[in-house]
Amino acid sequence: MRRRILSVVITALVAGSVLCAVPALSAQPPPDPAPPGDSFFVPPSPLPEGKPGDVIRWRPSKSGPLGTPPAAWQVMYLSTNALGERTAMTGTVIVPRGADPAKAPLVGFAPGTQGPAFKCRPSNMIDRHAFYEQPALNDLLNSGYAVAVPDYEGYRPEPKATYVTGRAEGHALLDVVRAAQRLPQSGISPSAKVMLRGYSQGGGASMWAGQLQPEYAAELDLIGIVAGGVPADLTEVALYLEGKRGFGLLLFALLGLDNAYPDLDLGPSLNDAGRAAVNAMNADECTLDLLLKYENKRLRDYLTSSPLVDPEWLARVGENKLGGTPPRVPVYQYHGEQDDLVQFGQAAALRSAYCAQGVKLTWKAYQSDHITLVYTGNADALAFMRDRVAGVPAGSNC
């Protein structure tokens, strides 16, 4: 029964978001030549010369209301992976209806967990009006903000998603913001005020981007960060998911780290069920599949030995713990005290670490589970962002 309720709730929320589809402007000029269909997402080899955030190719997105030309584009841009190597990533850039893009603030919107399969990429979900965070996206667009949404690293026809890999996610978010500013068709100003926002995986990506920005993207006029449901400490998050409803997210996290770091090798640890699960995840599974199919499973069901006791794995997991470098802009961090997917205590510990480092941080704990707060946390998040744009001095409840 609970599975059916979860499916109905998520389906209803997604369906409701279609009623608030992405706004559109007037017709755009024809796109530059770009490979058709899914081949758009296959990076050229070798990669072109350029800097992180430079646009490799673009095409109009279908994310506008039916019958109207969209003011939205899918982009491929240069970026940097977790190892500091050049790579290409993709995302979506959206300009709100009726706004002057040259004056619009720009939000780097980091999506929450979409799933391992290529079809789960955020740009596809946005294109199909199936993006479960569409209400939050609409709030930003209706406020006159331009939005840049990364797909994150590895969403290609043969996917190798680098789920919960902090540096790769932070780079993806900062560079899709740069790409939005450098895409001539968008009209977004290179000096636009920039904010970062995300929940769950997106909350982690936003915090990572905030930590990396002073050195990696110092030219951005970053004025604030909103991050909810943050998976700050992957060890604590993993322990919390073992044998629980969200176990599929733990299995996806192991796959994501394995894809990000060549020195890790998940394959020898998988049993027959594990190999079948990884193949199925890569082929066809998105977030709802992860929550329903793998509910209450354990590592021993899919692994002959746990990689989490291996020194190389532990070292990489440690590299992806937030809190080592404080963001230099005001932060709004929020979390549900009854969060059943991302442990509350490790997020509260991140808040304490940032406060001790002098971050101007506003913290709010809700009486909520994880999925409910995807939607009920939007109003407070938007209020914080509006204050930053308006130049209201940021407070702190550290």
Long-range contacts (C-beta under 8 A, 24 or more apart in sequence): 3-292, 3-295, 6-288, 6-291, 6-292, 6-371, 7-288, 7-292, 9-371, 10-132, 10-288, 10-371, 13-132, 13-135, 13-375, 14-130, 14-131, 14-132, 14-134, 16-135, 17-129, 17-131, 17-132, 17-134, 17-135, 17-138, 18-129, 18-134, 20-134, 20-135, 20-138, 21-63, 21-64, 21-65, 21-129, 21-134, 22-63, 22-64, 22-65, 22-70, 22-72, 22-94, 22-126, 22-137, 22-138, 22-141, 23-64, 23-65, 23-71, 23-94, 23-96, 23-97, 23-98, 23-141, 23-142, 24-64, 24-65, 24-68, 24-69, 24-70, 24-71, 24-72, 24-97, 25-69, 25-71, 25-95, 25-97, 26-69, 26-71, 27-69, 28-60, 28-69, 28-70, 28-71, 28-73, 28-185, 29-185, 31-58, 31-59, 31-60, 32-57, 32-58, 34-58, 34-59, 38-118, 38-157, 39-157, 40-74, 40-76, 40-90, 41-76, 41-90, 41-118, 41-121, 41-155, 41-156, 41-157, 42-156, 42-157, 43-76, 43-87, 43-88, 43-156, 44-88, 47-78, 47-86, 47-87, 47-88, 48-78, 50-78, 51-78, 52-77, 52-78, 52-79, 52-80, 52-86, 52-171, 52-174, 52-175, 52-178, 52-216, 52-217, 53-77, 53-78, 53-79, 53-174, 53-175, 53-176, 53-177, 53-178, 53-179, 53-181, 53-182, 53-217, 54-78, 54-178, 54-179, 54-182, 55-179, 55-182, 55-183, 56-88, 58-183, 58-185, 61-92, 61-94, 61-123, 61-126, 61-127, 62-127, 63-92, 63-94, 63-126, 63-127, 63-129, 71-95, 71-96, 71-97, 72-126, 73-183, 73-185, 73-186, 74-123, 74-127, 75-176, 75-179, 75-180, 75-183, 77-175, 77-176, 77-178, 77-179, 78-175, 79-153, 79-171, 79-172, 79-175, 80-167, 80-168, 80-171, 80-175, 80-216, 81-153, 81-162, 81-167, 81-168, 81-171, 81-260, 82-153, 82-162, 82-165, 82-166, 82-167, 82-168, 82-260, 82-261, 83-260, 83-261, 87-153, 89-150, 89-151, 89-152, 89-153, 89-172, 89-175, 89-176, 90-121, 90-123, 90-150, 90-151, 90-155, 91-122, 91-123, 91-148, 91-149, 91-150, 91-151, 91-172, 91-176, 91-179, 92-122, 92-123, 92-126, 92-127, 92-148, 92-149, 92-151, 93-146, 93-147, 93-148, 93-149, 93-176, 93-179, 93-180, 93-183, 93-186, 93-188, 94-137, 94-141, 94-146, 94-147, 94-148, 94-149, 95-146, 95-186, 95-187, 95-188, 96-140, 96-141, 96-142, 96-143, 96-144, 96-145, 96-146, 96-147, 97-141, 98-144, 99-144, 99-146, 100-187, 101-146, 101-186, 101-187, 101-188, 101-189, 102-187, 102-188, 102-189, 103-189, 104-144, 104-145, 104-146, 104-188, 104-189, 104-192, 105-144, 105-145, 105-146, 105-192, 105-193, 105-194, 105-195, 105-389, 106-145, 106-146, 106-147, 106-148, 106-177, 106-180, 106-181, 106-188, 106-192, 106-193, 106-194, 106-195, 107-140, 107-145, 107-146, 107-147, 107-148, 107-194, 107-195, 107-196, 107-197, 107-385, 108-148, 108-150, 108-173, 108-174, 108-176, 108-177, 108-194, 108-195, 108-196, 108-197, 108-206, 108-209, 109-133, 109-136, 109-137, 109-140, 109-147, 109-148, 109-149, 109-197, 109-198, 109-202, 110-149, 110-150, 110-169, 110-173, 110-196, 110-197, 110-198, 110-201, 110-202, 110-203, 110-205, 110-206, 110-209, 111-149, 111-150, 111-152, 111-198, 111-201, 111-202, 112-198, 112-199, 112-200, 112-201, 112-202, 112-203, 112-229, 112-287, 112-374, 113-163, 113-200, 113-201, 113-249, 113-252, 113-287, 113-290, 114-286, 114-287, 115-252, 115-281, 115-285, 115-286, 115-287, 115-289, 115-290, 116-159, 116-161, 116-163, 116-252, 116-255, 116-256, 116-281, 116-282, 116-285, 116-286, 117-159, 117-281, 117-282, 117-283, 117-284, 117-285, 117-286, 118-155, 118-156, 118-157, 118-158, 118-159, 119-284, 119-286, 120-155, 120-285, 120-286, 120-287, 121-151, 121-155, 122-149, 122-150, 122-151, 122-152, 123-149, 123-151, 123-155, 132-287, 132-374, 133-199, 133-202, 133-374, 135-375, 135-378, 136-197, 136-199, 136-374, 136-375, 136-378, 136-381, 139-378, 139-382, 140-197, 140-382, 140-385, 143-382, 143-385, 143-386, 145-195, 145-385, 145-389, 146-180, 146-186, 146-188, 146-192, 148-176, 148-177, 148-179, 148-180, 149-176, 150-175, 150-176, 150-205, 152-205, 153-260, 154-259, 159-282, 160-259, 161-252, 161-255, 161-256, 161-259, 162-256, 162-257, 162-259, 162-260, 163-201, 163-252, 163-253, 163-255, 163-256, 163-257, 163-259, 164-201, 164-204, 164-231, 164-234, 164-253, 164-256, 164-257, 164-320, 165-256, 165-257, 165-260, 165-261, 165-320, 166-204, 166-205, 166-208, 166-319, 166-320, 166-322, 167-208, 167-212, 167-319, 167-320, 168-260, 169-201, 169-204, 169-205, 169-208, 169-209, 170-205, 170-208, 170-209, 170-210, 170-211, 170-212, 170-213, 170-216, 171-209, 171-212, 171-216, 172-205, 173-198, 173-205, 173-206, 173-208, 173-209, 174-209, 174-212, 174-213, 174-216, 174-217, 174-220, 175-217, 177-217, 177-220, 178-217, 178-220, 191-221, 192-221, 193-221, 193-223, 193-388, 193-389, 194-220, 194-221, 194-222, 194-223, 195-222, 195-223, 195-224, 195-225, 195-226, 195-385, 195-388, 195-389, 196-222, 196-224, 196-225, 196-226, 196-227, 197-225, 197-226, 197-227, 197-381, 197-385, 198-226, 198-227, 198-228, 199-227, 199-228, 199-229, 199-373, 199-374, 199-377, 200-228, 200-229, 200-230, 200-231, 200-341, 200-342, 200-370, 200-374, 201-231, 202-227, 203-227, 203-228, 203-229, 203-230, 203-231, 203-333, 204-230, 204-231, 204-232, 204-322, 207-232, 207-322, 207-327, 207-331, 207-333, 207-350, 208-322, 210-327, 210-328, 210-329, 210-331, 211-322, 211-324, 211-325, 211-326, 211-327, 212-325, 213-327, 213-328, 214-328, 222-328, 222-329, 223-329, 223-330, 223-388, 223-389, 224-329, 224-330, 224-331, 224-332, 224-384, 224-385, 224-388, 224-394, 225-327, 225-329, 225-330, 225-331, 225-332, 226-331, 226-332, 226-381, 226-384, 226-385, 227-331, 227-332, 227-333, 227-334, 228-333, 228-334, 228-335, 228-373, 228-377, 228-381, 229-334, 229-335, 229-336, 229-339, 229-341, 229-342, 229-347, 229-370, 229-373, 229-374, 230-322, 230-333, 230-335, 230-342, 230-347, 230-350, 231-342, 231-346, 231-347, 232-321, 232-322, 232-323, 232-346, 232-347, 232-349, 232-350, 233-321, 233-322, 233-346, 233-349, 233-350, 234-317, 234-320, 234-321, 235-308, 235-317, 235-318, 235-321, 236-343, 236-345, 236-346, 237-342, 237-343, 237-346, 238-308, 238-317, 239-343, 240-342, 240-343, 241-341, 242-298, 242-299, 243-296, 243-297, 243-298, 244-296, 244-340, 245-291, 245-295, 245-296, 245-340, 245-341, 246-290, 246-291, 246-340, 246-341, 247-294, 247-295, 247-296, 247-297, 247-298, 248-289, 248-290, 248-291, 248-293, 248-294, 248-295, 248-297, 249-290, 249-291, 249-341, 250-299, 251-277, 251-281, 251-290, 251-294, 251-297, 251-302, 252-281, 252-290, 254-307, 255-281, 255-282, 257-313, 257-316, 257-317, 257-320, 260-316, 261-316, 263-312, 263-316, 264-307, 264-312, 264-313, 264-316, 266-307, 269-303, 269-304, 269-305, 269-306, 269-307, 270-302, 270-303, 270-304, 271-302, 271-303, 271-304, 273-301, 273-302, 274-302, 274-303, 277-302, 322-350, 323-349, 323-350, 323-353, 323-354, 326-354, 326-357, 326-358, 326-359, 327-354, 327-359, 329-360, 330-360, 330-361, 330-362, 330-388, 330-394, 330-396, 331-359, 331-360, 331-361, 331-362, 332-361, 332-362, 332-364, 332-380, 332-381, 332-384, 333-361, 333-362, 333-363, 333-364, 334-363, 334-364, 334-365, 334-366, 334-373, 334-377, 334-380, 334-381, 335-365, 335-366, 335-373, 336-365, 336-366, 336-367, 336-368, 336-369, 336-370, 336-372, 336-373, 337-365, 337-366, 337-367, 337-368, 338-367, 338-368, 338-369, 339-368, 339-369, 339-370, 339-373, 340-369, 340-370, 341-369, 341-370, 341-371, 342-370, 351-398, 354-398, 355-396, 355-398, 359-396, 359-398, 360-394, 360-395, 360-396, 361-396, 361-397, 361-398, 362-394, 362-395, 362-396, 362-397, 363-397, 363-398
